[in-house]
């Protein structure tokens, strides 16, 4: 790191009031556990740097090279990472509440248990990222790429999701209550046991999606494409399925109490032991296939 400070030099400069470490070559620097609040690392080369358990609130990493960097359990609330490259970085358990990460590259990064509540991830690339149990509530996920990402048990309630890409993502047991995914491409996605109560999935492409055991109470699935989808034991009480396409879908043991089934296409669907209250059973005979089994 010719011309750039090492750990002791950098910390001394910080103690003396210097906050500007931008544009430096700091590859592999070990800054575990340090306190560098409001430090400026914009444009610096920090590939492989170790910031584990550091306090970096309000710090600026805009445009920095952070490939393979370690931010595990680091405090990064209100930090700025605009256009930074965090490919393959470790952010396990990182505290990123209200952090700014627009256009950041996080492909293959580890964000397990990270807290990103209210964070700005506009147009970020998280392809193949690992986010189990991550907190993304109220975050800006517009035009974010989460293809093939692992979001098992993550929380996305009240997140902004316009243009969100989730091809091949794992969203099993994810919290998506009230999320707006209208017209989203969710083909082949794993949403088994996901919490989707009140979600807006109108006109979404859910063909061949796995929704086994998903909770879809009062969800809007109007005109959605659910061809060959697995809805076994899904809870669809009060859901809107009007004009939805469920051709060759599996609805075995699905709960359809109070669901709107007007104009639904169920050609070739599996409807064994579909659960409807007695008051809906007579109407169901006209809307569903003749071989419907009512529980």
C-alpha positions as CSV (number, residue, x, y, z in Angstrom):
1,X,0.0,0.0,0.0
2,X,2.6,2.5,-1.1
3,X,1.7,6.0,0.0
4,X,-1.3,4.9,1.9
5,X,-1.7,4.5,5.7
6,X,-1.7,1.2,7.5
7,X,-4.1,0.5,10.4
8,X,-2.1,2.4,13.0
9,X,-1.4,5.4,10.8
10,X,-5.1,5.6,9.7
11,X,-6.3,5.5,13.3
12,X,-3.8,8.1,14.3
13,X,-4.9,10.4,11.5
14,X,-8.6,9.9,12.5
15,X,-7.8,10.8,16.1
16,X,-6.1,14.0,14.9
17,X,-9.3,15.0,13.1
18,X,-8.7,13.7,9.6
19,X,-11.9,12.1,8.1
20,X,-10.8,12.0,4.5
21,X,-9.4,8.6,3.3
22,X,-10.9,8.8,-0.2
23,X,-9.1,7.5,-3.3
24,X,-6.5,5.5,-1.3
25,X,-5.2,2.0,-1.9
26,X,-6.2,0.2,1.3
27,X,-6.5,-3.3,0.0
28,X,-6.6,-5.9,2.8
29,X,-6.4,-3.4,5.6
30,X,-7.5,-4.8,9.0
31,X,-9.9,-2.3,10.7
32,X,-11.8,-4.8,12.9
33,X,-13.6,-3.3,15.8
34,X,-12.6,0.3,15.1
35,X,-14.7,3.4,15.4
36,X,-14.6,5.6,12.3
37,X,-17.8,7.6,12.4
38,X,-18.4,9.8,9.3
39,X,-15.2,8.7,7.7
40,X,-14.8,9.2,3.9
41,X,-13.6,6.2,1.9
42,X,-15.2,7.3,-1.4
43,X,-13.4,5.8,-4.4
44,X,-10.9,3.9,-2.3
45,X,-9.6,0.4,-3.1
46,X,-10.7,-1.7,-0.1
47,X,-10.8,-5.1,-1.7
48,X,-10.5,-7.8,1.0
49,X,-10.5,-5.2,3.8
50,X,-11.8,-6.3,7.2
51,X,-14.3,-4.0,9.0
52,X,-15.8,-6.7,11.2
53,X,-17.7,-5.3,14.2
54,X,-16.5,-1.8,13.5
55,X,-18.6,1.4,14.1
56,X,-18.9,3.2,10.7
57,X,-22.1,5.2,11.1
58,X,-22.5,7.9,8.5
59,X,-19.3,6.9,6.7
60,X,-19.0,7.3,2.9
61,X,-18.0,4.3,0.7
62,X,-19.3,5.7,-2.6
63,X,-17.7,4.2,-5.6
64,X,-15.3,2.2,-3.4
65,X,-14.0,-1.3,-4.5
66,X,-15.1,-3.5,-1.6
67,X,-15.0,-6.9,-3.3
68,X,-14.6,-9.7,-0.6
69,X,-14.6,-7.1,2.2
70,X,-15.8,-8.1,5.6
71,X,-18.5,-6.0,7.3
72,X,-19.9,-8.8,9.5
73,X,-21.8,-7.4,12.5
74,X,-20.7,-3.8,11.6
75,X,-22.7,-0.7,12.5
76,X,-23.4,1.1,9.2
77,X,-26.6,3.0,9.8
78,X,-26.9,6.0,7.4
79,X,-23.7,4.9,5.6
80,X,-23.4,5.7,1.9
81,X,-22.4,3.0,-0.6
82,X,-23.6,4.5,-3.9
83,X,-22.2,2.7,-6.9
84,X,-19.8,0.7,-4.6
85,X,-18.7,-2.8,-5.6
86,X,-19.4,-5.2,-2.8
87,X,-19.3,-8.4,-4.9
88,X,-18.8,-11.4,-2.6
89,X,-18.6,-9.2,0.4
90,X,-19.6,-10.5,3.9
91,X,-22.3,-8.3,5.6
92,X,-23.7,-11.0,7.9
93,X,-25.5,-9.4,10.8
94,X,-24.6,-5.9,9.6
95,X,-26.7,-2.9,10.8
96,X,-27.6,-1.0,7.7
97,X,-30.7,0.9,8.8
98,X,-31.4,3.8,6.5
99,X,-28.1,3.2,4.6
100,X,-27.8,4.4,1.1
101,X,-26.9,1.7,-1.4
102,X,-28.3,2.8,-4.8
103,X,-26.7,1.1,-7.9
104,X,-24.5,-1.0,-5.6
105,X,-23.1,-4.4,-6.7
106,X,-23.8,-7.1,-4.1
107,X,-23.9,-10.1,-6.3
108,X,-23.0,-13.2,-4.3
109,X,-22.7,-11.2,-1.1
110,X,-23.7,-12.6,2.3
111,X,-26.3,-10.5,4.1
112,X,-27.7,-13.2,6.4
113,X,-29.5,-11.6,9.4
114,X,-28.6,-8.1,8.1
115,X,-30.8,-5.2,9.2
116,X,-31.6,-3.1,6.1
117,X,-34.8,-1.5,7.4
118,X,-35.5,1.7,5.5
119,X,-32.3,1.3,3.3
120,X,-32.1,2.7,-0.2
121,X,-31.2,-0.2,-2.6
122,X,-32.6,1.4,-5.7
123,X,-31.4,-0.5,-8.8
124,X,-28.9,-2.5,-6.8
125,X,-27.6,-5.9,-8.1
126,X,-28.0,-8.7,-5.5
127,X,-28.0,-11.6,-7.9
128,X,-27.2,-14.8,-6.0
129,X,-26.9,-12.9,-2.7
130,X,-27.6,-14.7,0.6
131,X,-30.3,-12.9,2.7
132,X,-31.9,-15.4,5.1
133,X,-33.8,-13.6,7.9
134,X,-32.6,-10.2,6.6
135,X,-34.8,-7.3,7.6
136,X,-35.8,-5.3,4.4
137,X,-39.0,-3.7,5.8
138,X,-39.7,-0.3,4.3
139,X,-36.6,-0.4,2.1
140,X,-36.4,0.8,-1.4
141,X,-36.2,-2.2,-3.7
142,X,-37.3,-0.6,-6.9
143,X,-35.6,-2.2,-9.9
144,X,-33.4,-4.3,-7.7
145,X,-32.1,-7.6,-9.1
146,X,-32.6,-10.4,-6.7
147,X,-32.4,-13.3,-9.2
148,X,-31.4,-16.6,-7.6
149,X,-31.0,-14.9,-4.2
150,X,-31.8,-16.7,-0.9
151,X,-34.5,-14.7,1.0
152,X,-35.8,-17.5,3.2
153,X,-37.6,-16.0,6.2
154,X,-36.6,-12.4,5.2
155,X,-38.9,-9.5,6.0
156,X,-40.0,-7.3,3.1
157,X,-43.3,-5.9,4.5
158,X,-44.0,-2.3,3.2
159,X,-40.9,-2.4,0.9
160,X,-41.0,-0.5,-2.4
161,X,-40.9,-3.2,-5.0
162,X,-41.6,-1.6,-8.4
163,X,-39.6,-3.4,-11.1
164,X,-38.1,-5.9,-8.6
165,X,-36.6,-8.9,-10.3
166,X,-36.8,-12.2,-8.4
167,X,-36.2,-14.9,-11.1
168,X,-35.4,-18.2,-9.4
169,X,-35.2,-16.6,-5.9
170,X,-35.9,-18.5,-2.7
171,X,-38.7,-16.7,-0.8
172,X,-39.9,-19.6,1.4
173,X,-41.3,-18.4,4.7
174,X,-40.6,-14.8,3.7
175,X,-42.7,-12.0,5.2
176,X,-44.4,-10.2,2.3
177,X,-47.5,-8.9,4.0
178,X,-49.1,-6.1,2.0
179,X,-46.3,-6.0,-0.6
180,X,-47.1,-4.7,-4.1
181,X,-45.9,-7.1,-6.7
182,X,-48.4,-6.3,-9.5
183,X,-47.4,-7.6,-12.9
184,X,-44.2,-9.0,-11.4
185,X,-42.4,-11.9,-13.1
186,X,-42.4,-14.6,-10.4
187,X,-42.3,-17.6,-12.5
188,X,-40.8,-20.8,-10.9
189,X,-40.2,-18.9,-7.7
190,X,-40.3,-20.6,-4.3
191,X,-42.9,-18.9,-2.0
192,X,-43.7,-22.0,0.1
193,X,-45.1,-21.0,3.4
194,X,-44.6,-17.3,2.6
195,X,-46.7,-14.7,4.4
196,X,-48.5,-12.8,1.7
197,X,-51.6,-11.6,3.4
198,X,-53.0,-8.5,1.7
199,X,-50.3,-8.6,-0.9
200,X,-51.0,-7.2,-4.4
201,X,-50.2,-9.9,-7.0
202,X,-52.7,-8.8,-9.6
203,X,-51.6,-9.8,-13.1
204,X,-48.4,-11.3,-11.8
205,X,-46.7,-14.2,-13.5
206,X,-46.6,-17.0,-11.0
207,X,-46.5,-19.9,-13.5
208,X,-45.0,-23.0,-12.0
209,X,-44.4,-21.1,-8.7
210,X,-44.2,-23.0,-5.4
211,X,-46.9,-21.6,-3.1
212,X,-47.4,-24.6,-1.0
213,X,-48.7,-23.6,2.4
214,X,-48.5,-19.9,1.6
215,X,-50.7,-17.5,3.5
216,X,-52.6,-15.4,1.0
217,X,-55.5,-14.1,3.0
218,X,-57.2,-11.1,1.3
219,X,-54.4,-11.1,-1.3
220,X,-55.2,-9.8,-4.8
221,X,-54.5,-12.4,-7.5
222,X,-56.8,-11.0,-10.0
223,X,-55.8,-12.0,-13.6
224,X,-52.6,-13.6,-12.2
225,X,-51.0,-16.4,-14.2
226,X,-50.8,-19.4,-11.9
227,X,-50.5,-22.1,-14.5
228,X,-49.0,-25.2,-13.0
229,X,-48.5,-23.5,-9.7
230,X,-48.3,-25.5,-6.5
231,X,-51.0,-24.1,-4.1
232,X,-51.3,-27.2,-2.0
233,X,-52.7,-26.3,1.5
234,X,-52.4,-22.6,0.6
235,X,-54.6,-20.3,2.6
236,X,-56.6,-18.1,0.2
237,X,-59.4,-17.0,2.5
238,X,-61.0,-13.8,1.1
239,X,-58.5,-13.6,-1.7
240,X,-59.3,-12.2,-5.1
241,X,-58.8,-14.8,-7.8
242,X,-61.1,-13.3,-10.4
243,X,-60.0,-14.0,-14.0
244,X,-56.9,-15.8,-12.7
245,X,-55.4,-18.6,-14.7
246,X,-55.0,-21.7,-12.6
247,X,-54.8,-24.3,-15.4
248,X,-53.1,-27.5,-14.3
249,X,-52.4,-25.9,-10.9
250,X,-52.4,-28.0,-7.7
251,X,-55.0,-26.7,-5.2
252,X,-55.2,-29.8,-3.1
253,X,-56.4,-28.9,0.5
254,X,-56.3,-25.2,-0.3
255,X,-58.4,-22.9,1.8
256,X,-60.8,-20.9,-0.4
257,X,-63.3,-19.6,2.2
258,X,-64.8,-16.3,0.9
259,X,-62.4,-16.2,-2.1
260,X,-63.6,-14.5,-5.3
261,X,-63.5,-17.1,-8.1
262,X,-65.4,-15.2,-10.8
263,X,-64.0,-16.1,-14.2
264,X,-61.2,-18.2,-12.9
265,X,-59.6,-20.7,-15.3
266,X,-59.2,-24.1,-13.6
267,X,-58.8,-26.3,-16.6
268,X,-56.9,-29.5,-15.6
269,X,-56.4,-28.2,-12.1
270,X,-56.0,-30.6,-9.1
271,X,-58.8,-29.8,-6.6
272,X,-58.8,-32.6,-4.2
273,X,-60.1,-31.7,-0.7
274,X,-60.4,-28.0,-1.5
275,X,-61.7,-26.3,1.6
276,X,-64.9,-24.2,1.3
277,X,-67.5,-23.4,3.9
278,X,-70.9,-24.9,3.3
279,X,-72.4,-21.6,2.3
280,X,-70.0,-21.4,-0.6
281,X,-70.2,-25.0,-1.7
282,X,-73.3,-24.7,-3.9
283,X,-71.8,-21.7,-5.7
284,X,-68.5,-23.6,-6.1
285,X,-70.2,-26.3,-8.1
286,X,-70.9,-23.8,-10.8
287,X,-67.4,-22.2,-10.7
288,X,-65.1,-25.1,-10.2
289,X,-64.8,-28.5,-11.9
290,X,-67.4,-31.2,-11.3
291,X,-64.9,-33.4,-9.5
292,X,-64.3,-30.9,-6.7
293,X,-63.9,-32.5,-3.3
294,X,-65.2,-30.2,-0.6
295,X,-63.9,-30.4,2.9
